[in-house]
Amino acid sequence: MNNDIQFASDLRNVMIRLIKKLRKESPTGAQLSLTERSTMALLYQKKEMLPSELAAAEMITNQSMSQVLNHLSELGYIIRAASTTDKRKVNISLSGLGESTLLQFRHERDEWLANAIAKACTPDEQELLRHIIVPLNKVVDLKL
C-alpha cells in the first residue's frame, strides 16, 4: 500500500506544480485571483447564477463572493440584472468583455501547455499523456 500512497503523492505534487505553472502563463489572467477566474468559468458554463449560488459553488462566504463580484464588475467582466421572478434577487452573468477575457486566458494557457508538451515530450510520451486523460477524469468525477 505504501507504493500506492507514494504514487498518489507524486501525482498530486506534479499536478499542483502544473496548475501553478499554468496560472503564471496567462498574462491576461494575471490580474485576477483564482476565485475570480473560477467564478468567471462557472458563469460561462451556467450562463447566469445568483451570488449565493456562486458563493456556494466556490465554497466561500457570501461576503467574500460580494468582493469577488465587485472586482469583476469594476473590470467590466460581469453584468448584474434584477431577477424577472423576484426583484429582490440579482442574477449575475458574464459580459461580452468577460467572456472574451476568459476565453483569451484559457487560450494562453492551452497554447503554453501544447508548446511545452511538444518541446518536452517524445511522440510516445505525448501519446501516453493523451491516454491518461480518461482515467484522470474518472478520478476527478468519483464521488466518495
Secondary structure, 3 states (H helix, E strand, C coil): CHHHHHHHHHHHHHHHHHHHHHHHCCCHHHHCCHHHHHHHHHHHHHCCECHHHHHHHHCCCHHHHHHHHHHHHHCCCEEEEECCCCCCCEEEEECHHHHHHHHHHHHHHHHHHHHHHHHHCCHHHHHHHHHHHHHHHHHHHCCC
